[in-house]
Amino acid sequence: MMKRMTFLISCFAAALYFLLFSLSDSVAQPTEPDPLELQQQCISCCEDKKAACFNINPDRRLCEALFQNCLVTCKSEGETSSEWSECWPESE
């Protein structure tokens, strides 16, 4: 009976050890960011820059053009460049 109890405890400990370390490995691996979320963050950044542009520049047409170019950068996921390219998180 004692050998069986020791065996069961050993198996339980081994299973718990395996479970803990297999979960910690999967949690530690970085996941790919959601492209839609990145695009929404980029658009929000463009909107913030447009508001700032309106505050410092009297030419609203220029600010609107910069904003539209920024949106194109967001929608192309950083493939096209614009003056506000830093809004796309992965642009160089």
Steps between C-alpha positions, in 0.01 A plus 500: 500500500783743587679430170181568309443828686858609432458409133178702472657802670801477268274482194295794625815706563640412156170594329481828693864579414436429130181707498659801668803513275310436178263788582782737592668438163184579307438817702858623452482492120402837350189505286447688179321831550150523359522684163159662548602629844825638357305673225258655752792626710659649190178677399465637852857631478419667166195665653710630790758638259227665292364676809851617591557617144181709511627664820834606353425544129243740355485304172229241565542355149861408578397331826225308323740387225752381760220320683382324183856389420534372855179296458642347182808397699278338763288316246807372317644382834802726466581404142454856376676787669366833610621793704328340801629146433593459866131437569544148359682316781718287274616767257867585491 
